[in-house]
């Protein structure tokens, strides 16, 4: 990992993380589904995810 990537990983959460073994693990995402076309992804966030300012993440209605 480059120093920049290490710094960003320490500051920001991501939807998924890549382990040193190359497997993908959930981060902010609780689960995901890929559509039949392979282009459309539906990603569910963990409950109570907040932005850095403390506001809760909400889905558009």
C-alpha positions as CSV (number, residue, x, y, z in Angstrom):
1,X,0.0,0.0,0.0
2,X,1.3,3.4,-0.9
3,X,1.6,6.1,1.8
4,X,-1.3,8.0,0.3
5,X,-3.6,5.0,0.2
6,X,-2.7,4.2,3.8
7,X,-3.5,7.7,4.9
8,X,-6.8,7.7,3.0
9,X,-7.7,4.3,4.5
10,X,-7.1,5.6,8.0
11,X,-9.4,8.6,7.4
12,X,-12.2,7.3,5.1
13,X,-14.4,4.3,5.2
14,X,-15.2,2.6,1.9
15,X,-18.1,0.4,0.7
16,X,-15.8,-2.6,0.5
17,X,-12.2,-3.4,1.4
18,X,-9.6,-5.6,-0.3
19,X,-7.7,-7.9,2.1
20,X,-4.0,-8.7,1.5
21,X,-5.2,-12.1,0.3
22,X,-7.2,-10.4,-2.4
23,X,-10.7,-11.1,-1.1
24,X,-13.3,-8.4,-0.9
25,X,-14.9,-7.7,2.5
26,X,-17.8,-5.4,3.4
27,X,-17.0,-2.0,4.8
28,X,-19.9,0.4,4.9
29,X,-21.9,-2.0,2.7
30,X,-23.9,-4.7,4.4
31,X,-24.6,-6.5,1.1
32,X,-24.8,-6.0,-2.6
33,X,-26.4,-7.5,-5.7
34,X,-25.3,-7.2,-9.3
35,X,-28.0,-6.9,-12.0
36,X,-28.3,-9.3,-14.9
37,X,-26.6,-6.8,-17.2
38,X,-23.5,-6.8,-15.0
39,X,-23.7,-3.0,-14.9
40,X,-26.3,-2.2,-12.3
41,X,-25.3,-2.7,-8.7
42,X,-27.5,-2.3,-5.7
43,X,-25.6,-1.7,-2.5
44,X,-27.1,-1.7,1.0
45,X,-25.4,0.3,3.7
46,X,-25.0,-0.9,7.3
47,X,-27.6,0.5,9.7
48,X,-26.8,3.9,11.3
49,X,-24.1,5.0,8.8
50,X,-23.3,8.7,9.3
51,X,-21.4,11.3,7.4
52,X,-18.3,13.0,8.9
53,X,-20.6,15.8,10.1
54,X,-22.7,13.3,12.1
55,X,-25.8,13.4,9.8
56,X,-27.3,10.0,9.1
57,X,-27.2,8.6,5.6
58,X,-30.7,8.3,4.2
59,X,-31.9,6.9,0.9
60,X,-33.6,9.1,-1.6
61,X,-37.4,8.9,-1.6
